[in-house]
Amino acid sequence: MKKSAFECPDEHLNVLRELLPRVTEILTIGWRGNEEHFLALLRNELGQPPRMMIVANNEDGANQIGSELMRMGIGCNFVAAKGGFTDTIRSGEIYDFLSAE
């Protein structure tokens, strides 16, 4: 069942819309990327395509989510974490992503 509306207080949405054009990196952890209203907001409000890292249960899941986000017009490339959240922290992948320019 699809949501008919984006549930977020107006004050929060206003701040998000104000800040999205300045976003340079997106790190998603355990997000499937299938909330249509939020994806439309990202697609419409992001400035330059941000660098993205996707953390899912495993690398295949991260690749599926990243490919879907790109298909939806969010970003132009992404890094798929090789493992889940704990593995990604322990391996240093998240730190490498966040410290890269």
C-alpha positions as CSV (number, residue, x, y, z in Angstrom):
1,M,0.0,0.0,0.0
2,K,1.4,3.4,-1.0
3,K,1.4,6.3,1.3
4,S,-0.9,9.1,0.1
5,A,1.1,11.8,1.8
6,F,4.5,12.7,3.1
7,E,4.3,12.7,6.9
8,C,6.7,15.3,8.2
9,P,5.9,18.5,10.1
10,D,5.9,21.6,7.9
11,E,8.6,23.2,10.0
12,H,10.9,20.2,9.3
13,L,10.1,20.2,5.6
14,N,10.9,23.9,5.3
15,V,14.3,23.4,6.9
16,L,14.9,20.3,4.8
17,R,14.1,22.2,1.6
18,E,16.4,25.0,2.6
19,L,19.3,22.7,3.3
20,L,19.0,20.1,0.5
21,P,20.6,22.3,-2.2
22,R,23.8,22.3,-0.1
23,V,24.0,18.5,0.5
24,T,27.2,17.0,-0.9
25,E,27.0,13.5,0.6
26,I,24.3,11.0,1.5
27,L,24.8,8.0,3.7
28,T,21.9,5.7,3.8
29,I,21.7,2.9,6.4
30,G,19.0,0.4,6.2
31,W,16.8,2.6,4.0
32,R,15.1,0.9,1.0
33,G,14.7,4.1,-0.9
34,N,11.1,3.5,-1.8
35,E,9.2,6.4,-0.2
36,E,7.9,8.2,-3.3
37,H,7.2,11.6,-1.6
38,F,10.7,11.8,-0.1
39,L,12.3,10.7,-3.3
40,A,10.5,13.4,-5.2
41,L,11.7,16.0,-2.6
42,L,15.3,14.8,-3.0
43,R,15.0,14.8,-6.8
44,N,13.5,18.3,-6.9
45,E,15.6,20.0,-4.1
46,L,19.1,18.5,-4.2
47,G,21.7,20.8,-5.9
48,Q,24.7,19.0,-7.5
49,P,24.4,15.2,-7.4
50,P,25.8,14.2,-4.0
51,R,28.2,11.4,-3.4
52,M,26.3,8.5,-1.9
53,M,27.0,5.4,0.2
54,I,24.4,2.8,0.7
55,V,24.5,0.4,3.6
56,A,22.1,-2.6,3.5
57,N,22.2,-6.1,4.8
58,N,24.9,-6.9,2.2
59,E,26.6,-5.6,-0.9
60,D,24.0,-7.0,-3.3
61,G,21.2,-5.3,-1.4
62,A,23.1,-2.0,-1.3
63,N,23.7,-2.3,-5.1
64,Q,19.9,-2.8,-5.7
65,I,19.0,0.2,-3.6
66,G,21.6,2.4,-5.2
67,S,20.6,1.4,-8.7
68,E,17.0,2.1,-7.8
69,L,17.9,5.6,-6.4
70,M,19.8,6.4,-9.6
71,R,16.9,5.1,-11.7
72,M,14.6,7.5,-9.8
73,G,17.0,10.4,-10.6
74,I,18.8,10.6,-7.2
75,G,22.5,10.9,-7.6
76,C,24.8,9.8,-10.5
77,N,26.8,7.1,-8.7
78,F,27.1,5.4,-5.3
79,V,29.3,3.3,-3.2
80,A,27.8,0.0,-2.0
81,A,28.9,-1.1,1.4
82,K,30.3,-4.6,1.4
83,G,28.4,-5.7,4.5
84,G,25.8,-4.5,7.0
85,F,26.1,-1.6,9.4
86,T,28.4,-3.3,12.0
87,D,30.7,-4.7,9.3
88,T,30.8,-1.3,7.6
89,I,31.8,0.4,10.8
90,R,34.4,-2.2,11.8
91,S,36.0,-2.2,8.4
92,G,36.3,1.6,8.2
93,E,34.3,1.8,5.0
94,I,32.0,4.5,6.4
95,Y,35.0,6.6,7.7
96,D,36.7,6.2,4.3
97,F,33.6,7.4,2.5
98,L,33.1,10.4,4.8
99,S,36.7,11.4,4.7
100,A,37.1,11.2,0.9
101,E,36.6,14.3,-1.2
